[in-house]
Structures are given as C-alpha cells and as structure tokens.
Amino acid sequence: MPAMPNIPADPKAVLQFAKENSAKMLDLRFTDLPGLWHHISFPIAQLSEASFEDGFGMDGSSIRGWAAIHESDMLLIPDPSFYVMDPFTQEPTLVMVADVIDPVTKQRYDRDPRYIAKKAEMFLISTGLADTAFFGAEAEFFIFDSVRFDQKENMGFYFIDAEEGRWNSGRKEDNLGYRPRYREGYFPVPPTDHYQDLRTQMTLTMQACGLEVECHHHEVATGGQTEIDLKFNKLVRSADNMMLYKYIVRNVANRVGKTVTFMPKPLFNDNGSGMHTHQSLWKDGKPLFAGDGYAGLSQTALWYIGGLIKHGPALSAIIAPTTNSYKRLIPGFEAPVNLAYSRRNRSAACRIPMYSASPKAKRVEFRPPDPSCNPYIAFAAMMMAGLDGIENKTDPGLPLDKDIYDLGPEELAKVPSMPGSLDEALDCLQRDHQFLLKGDVFTEDVLGTYIAYKREKEVDAIRLRPHPYEFALYYDI
C-alpha cells in the first residue's frame, strides 16, 4: 500500500500517483464543526488538473454547524499536498482532504474547520513572532469488544463488553485471568496487555499511509485503553494527520471485530482518555521556546504558557468539547484540572517535558485536551491563546512543582482551575473570545454557531433526560 509522498503540492503528481496505484475511485474528505470526518466519492476519471481549481459540488446543508438550507451549495477543492490510497476499501480508492469553497463568492468557507486552522498559520506569520507552529498530539482511546446503547422516552442504557474489563467475570474469556487492575494498566507486558499485536497492526497501517509513529503502548485504564503517538508536524498537517489516525484506528479494530471509542470517559471509576498536545514556535528554522529560564524555557515560552493558563477556561469549550469531557476532568484520575505549569508534575495543565536537553526538543505540553475535540479548531485556538500571552507578556505565575492533589485548601484556592462542565466552559468562551478573533482566524459567526450548537444539541439534550443512576438515588425518595 503506497504511502502519501512528502512532496510539495502538485496536481500532476497526484494524478500520476493515482495512475500508478490503479485508483478507481476518488474519495474527498472534509470535517464538520464538531470534528467528524465526512466523505463523498467520485469515479477517478472525474479527477483532472482542472479539478484543483473547479472543485466538486456538494450539499452542505446537512453538515453539522454548516450552511442553512437556502445557502447549501458548496465546492470541495482537493488539496494536492495530502493524498493516500485507502487501506480499507475493496476497490483501489484515492483519498484526498478537501477545502470548502463558497461557489458564489469563490471564497473559502468560514465555517470550514480546516480553513480556520489555515488562517491561524497565516496569522502566526503576520505577527512576525514566528513562522511555524509545531503540534504533536497524543490521542488515547479504548478498545472494546462491543457496545450497546439507546435512549427513548421511557428508557436509557449503555452496556460495554471488553476483553480487558475487570467487570466481565461471568463471561467466557480467553485471557485466563490476565486483566489490568483499575488505574493500573500502564505498560504491562502481554498477556495482561491484550492488544500488543492489534496496536502494531494499527501502527503499520499508519506508516503505510505516510504517518510517522513514535511509539505505542497500553494506557492506565482497563478496557484496552491505548495510546499511539504520532510525530509532531505543522499545525494544519498535524490536524490532517489526526483525522487520518482516527480513521485508521477505527477501521483496523473493526476488521477484527473490535470497536474503538475516542469518548473521553466511557468507564466509571477508571481513567479517561486525554489528548496531551505538545506545541512549540519556530522562526527561520530556529526554536523559540528554548532559553535559560525555568526548565530551560525562553521568556517567549513562559508568556505562551501564560496565555494558555489565562484563556484555559475559554479554551476548554473547544479542547474538551463534550459533556463527557468533564467526567474526565475531575481530581484523582491524573486529570489536569488545575491551570498551572511544571517541568515534571503531570497533574499540571502545562507540563515541560525534560526528556532531552536539546533546544529543538523544548516544548510545552498542554494536558487538558481530549480526543473528542476537532483538532483543526483545537490546535488553532491553543496557538491563538499562546500568541495572546506573548503579545501581552502574560505572566504564568510561579511553577507548581508540588503534587497538586496534596496541596492544602489555602494553596489550592490560589490555583485557577478548568470549568466543571461543558455549560460552564461555554459561558467562559462567550465571555473570553477576543483573542480568537485576531486576524479573523475565528469569527463571531463561527463561535456563535459553535456555542449555540453545543448548548442545544449537547448541554440541553443531556439536561432534559433522566440519568440511569438517578433511579438508584431517588426512585424510593
């Protein structure tokens, strides 16, 4: 299976690649506002050099957070810098990421998340502070054998079945008792680690598709919680890679009868899944975050951290964007609920990795994001917060090298924290979003649409429905 070549955008190279791989179909991928990949397929004969200017028509009225029915026509313009043969289709299929164009104005569509990420990269260059933002995201996920769920007027339930689940004591199993204990699943060897071979298959498929994988391992939780780390890349490309990463993980699992979820907290009483995001700024090929300050950081990096901490509550609505996210962001499960920074303390929202003394390795790891977020707008929003910190020379305060959970009430009261719910996070974003509007990266329309969607489709939808545990608490009250 040929890999996506790492070459400049060239429509002729795409056509040659399709010919060499006997592609029969073209599959165009694009992303809705909440972050789900969508696609539409065309016979490969419809792809020509003119396609990279003329695009392909589609109806955007049913895409979440997109156009109203009266302005639904959209054009998808293939990006000639991102293409790969689909490893899962029966017939040879060329996959390309597409940008969304308004057919009337011929302008990029403001609600296209990929365009927001591209505008963020353009804004970075315009500031003169840096010319490149690198992002490396560590997305965790669970591997289950099956999942069932439903919700109606008179009932609601979910049921998870997992080979590694310690709750499956009555099920016929092949694991002979080797299962991770709750919150003790970090790095066990097989047979306790059930998914070494499956993770390797996911990794090899990613590599065949042109993704650079650094490592894979079992995570802390039971239920097959896993992490596969991709190498950092530029902001837009890193988001593209995360969408392909999710697609590969889900489909490799599906082929062997497993199901994967990037839901942050599917299991009660165990760790949730995060997406720790490493980020750094460079200019003229030189790293800007290395210096002689705390943990080998530059003043620029400390101000960047100051921006992440200051705008952390507003960012939470974008980087931890589901009601389920706030079942992960609670104390006691290694969740970074407190907005502080530290060189080694993993309970701090901003951590400075100390694996290497090389200036090129100096970066900030922001730990509150989870993999339910839309990577295009999440990466863009984090960078905008950091740039705002640099512009305003925002002091991040003193580092917190103690265990946050061992602090006394007085000390803890001085540490700002993440919101406790999506509703609260959306309130924070509504109050604090001017930093996102700089350079027209985000618009009032996009943010207003996003907030309204989240309130109506998620916050209110959950609030209106009884929770199953409420019956255990209150039925006999």
N, C-alpha and C positions, 0 to 999 in steps of 0.2 A: 504494500500500500504506500504510494509515494507521499512524501511529506510536502507541506507548504514551503516553497523556497523562500529564503530570506533575502529577497532582492527588492529594488525599488519598484514602485507601481508601474506596470507596463501591460496594457491590454493585449498586445501581441503575445507576450509571454504567457498570459492566462489562456489564450486560445490555443497556443502550442501545447501547453500543459494538458488541457482538456483532450486534445487530439492524441497525444502520447499515451494517455490513460484510457482512451476509448470511451470517454464520457458520453452517456446517452441522455442525461437529464442535467439541468441546471437548477439548483436549489438555493433561493435567496433567503437569507436570514436577517431579521430585524427584531428590535426589542420594544416591548410596551413600557409604559411608565413605571409600573411596579417591578419590572425586571424579568419577565418571562420571554424566552426566545420564541418567535413565530417564524413561519416559513411559507413560501409558495414556490411551486416547481414549474419549469418550462422545458420543452424539448430543447436539447443542446443546440439544435440548428438555429434557434432564435437568438443565440448569443453571437454578436458580431462586434467589431470595433466601435460601431455606431452606438451600441447598447450602453457604452460607458458615458455617453452624453445624453442619449434619448431616454434611457431607463426603461422600466417595465411598469405598466399601470396596475394599481390595486385599490381596493376599497378599504379605507382606514376607519370607517365609522364604527366598527365593532371591536376595535382595538382599545383596550383599557387606557383611559386617560388621553385618548387621541381626539380626532375631529368629531364634530357634530354631524348628523346625517346629511345636512344641506351643504357640507363642505368636505365630503368624504373622499373624493378622488385624490390619490397620491401617486407619486412616481418613486420607484425603487431604483437607485443608481448603484450598480455593483462597484465595490471598492477593489481595484485591481491589485492592491497590496495584501489582500487576505483571501486566500483560496486554498482548498484542500479537497481531496477525494473523500467522500463519506465512507467510513469503515463499516457501516451497518446496513446500507441499502442493498437490496438484491441485485439491482442493475447499477452499473457504474454511474455515480452521481457527483457532479462538481458542486461543492458548497462554497458560496461566497457571502460575505457580510455586505449588506447594502445600506446606503444612506438614503434618507427620506426627503423628497423634494415636493414642494407645493407646485402643482402643474400650472397654476395660474400665474403666480409671481416668479416662478423658477428659482425661488429662494429655498434655502434649507429650512426644514420644518422645525419650529422652535420646541415642539414637544417631543422630538426625537431624542432619546437619552444619549445616543452616540454623538449627536451634534452638540449637546451640552458639554460632553467630555472634550470634544474638539475645540470648542470655544474656550474651555478652561486652559488648554495647552496654548492657544493663541494669546490669551490674556497674560499668561505667565511670561511669554516672550516680550509682550508690550510693556511690562513693568520694568524691564531691564535688570531685575533682580537675579534672574536665572533664565536658562533657555530650555531646560529639561527637568521634568519631574518623573522620578522613578517610583514605581509602586510594585510591591510584592505581597500578595495576599495569601494567607494560609487558611483555606476553607476546610472546615471539618464537616463530617456528615455521618449518618447512621446507616447501617446495612441491616435490613430486616428480611425475614422470610416471607411475611405477608402483613398486610394491614387492612382492617375493615373499619369504616366509619360512616355514620349517617346522622342526619338531623332533620326532624319533622316537628309538626306542631305538638305531638304527644310523646315524642321520644327523642333521645340523642345518645350516641355512644361512640367509642372507638375501641378497637382491640388490636394490639400489636403482638405478633408472633416472631420471635427472633431466636436463632440457634444459640446465641450467646446470652440470652436473657435468663437471669437467675430466677425469674418468676415462673419459668416453664418446667417446673419439677414434675408435672404429671404427663408431659409429652414424651413420646418415643424419640430418643435422641441418639446421635452417633458420637457425641462429644465425650462420653464416658466420664462425665463429671467435671471436665475442664472448662470452667467458665470464669471470666473475670468477676471479682467482687465489685460491689458498687463503689465507684470512685477510686478503683484500684486497677484500672485497665491499662495503665501507661507502660508500654514497651514489654509486655510478656512475650516469651517465645512460644511457638506452637508446641503442643496442641491448644494451649489456652488462647493464643491468638489464632482464631479460626480462619482469618482471611488474608494470610500472607500471599497465597497464590492469586487470589482474586485482585488484591491491590496491585500485585505485579502485572497482572493482565491489563488492568486499567492504566498503569504506568507505561507499559509497552505500547498500548494503543495511542496514548497521548504523544509519545515520542514519534511514532509513525506518522502522526498528524502535524508534526513540526513543533510541538510544545517541549520546552526544556524542563525536565523534572529534576528536582534536587534530592528528594528523599520521600519515602512513605513509611508510615508506622501506625500502630494501634493507638487510639487516644485513651483518655482517662475513664470514660464511661463504659458500661456494658453495652449490649445490643449492637456489637460490631462498630462502635464509633471509631472513625478513621480520619487520618489526615494525609493528604498527598500535597507536597509543596512544589509550586512552580517557581522558576527563576524570575526575578524581578524584570520589569520591562517599562517602557514609557507608558504614560497614563492611559491613553486610548488603547494601545495594543495590549496592555495588561488586562483591561476590561474585556476586550475581544477574547483574549485567552481564557478568562474566567468563564465566559459563556460557553466556549468550546469544551472546557474542563467539565462543566456540569453535564453537558450533553453526553460526553464520553462515559463519565462515571455512571450515569443512569442507565445507559444502553448496555454497557458491559455487564452490569448487575442484572439487568432484565434478561439478558441472554442465558443466564444460568439460573433463572427462576428466583432471583432476589429482587428486592426493591430498596431504593435509596431515597433518603429524605435530607434536605438541607434546612428543614424546620429547626429552629434554634433549640427548642426544649420539648422533644416528644415524650421523654420519660420522666416520671415523677421520681424524686429522691436520687437523682444521678446528675452528673454534669451535663450541661448543654453544649451546643456546638457554636463556636465563635469563628470569626474570620479576621484574625490578627493581621493588621495591614502595615507593612514596613514601607516607609516613604523617605525620600531624600531629594534635595535640589542640587542641580549641577549647572555650571556655566562654562562654556568654552572647553568642555571636556574635563573640568576640574570639580571635585566635590566641594560643596559649600557648607556641609554640616560638620566637618572636621575642624577642630581647633584645640585651644589649651584651656577650655573651660571645664565645667563639671562633666565627668565621664568622657573626656576627650571631645566635647562638643564645642562648636563655634557659637558666638553670640547670635548669629543668624538662626542656628538650630534652636537655641533656647527661646528666641522670640517666636519661632514657628510653633514650638510646643506651647508657648503662652497662648497663641491663637487657638490651638486645639482645645486647650483647657477652658479658655474663656467662652468659646462657642460650643463646647461639648454638649450642653443640654439641647441646643437647637439642632446640632448635627445628629443627635440621637434619633430624631424623626426620620432621617434619611439612611443612616448607617445601621440602625436597629429598628426596622420599619414595620414590625408586626406586633400585634397584641401578645403573641407568644414570645417575642424577644425579651419581654420584661419578666418572664418566668425564668429566663436565664440570668438576667442582670439583677441578681439578688445576692447578698453576702453569704459566704460559706461554701460556694461551689467554684472557687477560683475565678469568679466573675469580677471584672474591673469596674465596679460601680462607683468608685471614688476617683474624682478627677485630680490626679496628682502625677508626678513623674519620678522615676527612679532608674538607676543603672541596672539593677538586678531584681528588684521586687516585682514579681509577676502579678501582684494584686493591684498595682498602679495602672491607671489608664494609659499612661505613656511610659513605655519602657525603652531604655537604651541598651540594645544588645552589646555584650562585651566579648563576643567570640573571637574577634580579630582586632588587632591594633592598627590595621591598615586604614588610612584616611578614606579610601574608596569604600570601605565597609561601614563607615559611620552613617547611621540612620536612626530614625525614630520609629518605634513600633507602637501603633495605636491599637489598643486591645478591645475597646467596646464593640466594634462592628461585628455583625454576624452574617452568615452566608445567605440569609433571606433577602439581603439588600440588592438593589440594582447597582452593579459595580460601576457603570458609567457615571451615574449621578453621585454615588457614594465617594468615589475617588475624587471627582471634581469638587465636591463640597468640602472634603477634608483639606485639599490643597488650598481652596479659597480661604478657609479658616486660618491655615498656617500663614498664607501670604498676608492676611489682615494682621496677624500677630507681628509679622516682620515690619510691615508698614507703620504700625502704631507702637512698635517696640514694646510689646506686651510682656510684662514680667511674669514668668510662670510661677514665681514664688520659690520657696526652698524645696529641695528634693526631699522625698519621703522614703528613706531607706529602712524604716522600720516595717514590721508586719502591720498593715493597716488594720487587720482584724483584732490586733492586740492593743490598739490604742484606747486610752481612756475616753470617757464621754466628752471632756473638755477639748482634748486634742482632736478628736474625730469631728467635733462640731465645726472646726476651722477648715475642714477639708470639703470642698464642694463635691457634689455627687451627681450622678446621672439621674434623669427622671425615673419615676417608679412605674410609669405606664405609658402606653402609646398616646393616650389622650393628653397627658401632661407634656409629653415630648412635642406634640403638635402645637400646643399652646406656646411652648418655648420657641419653636420655629416661627410661629406667627409674630411673636414679639421681636425676635432677633434674626433677621434675614438680610439686612442691608449689605453685609459682607458678601453674600452670594450674588447680588445684583451687579457688582462691579464688572465692567467690561461686557455687560449684557450676557454674562455666562448663563445665569439663571434669569428668568423674567418673572414679573409679578403674576403673569398668566399661568406659567408653569407651576409656580409654587402654590398659587391659589387652587389650581386644578388638583394638584397632588394632595394638598391638605383636605380639600373637600371630599375627594375620593376616599382617602383613608378614614375620615370621620364617618362617612355614610356607609361604606362597604365593609369596614372592619370594626372600628370602635363601636358604632351604634349597633351593628349586627351582633356583636358579642354581648353587648349590654342588654339587648332585648330578649336574649334566650336564657332560660334557666340552665344552670350548670349541674351536671350529674351529682357532684359532691354536695350540692345544696340539699338534695334529698336526704343524704346521710346526716347532714347537720340539722335540718329543720322540719323534716316530714312530721315528726311527732311533737312539734313545739306547741 
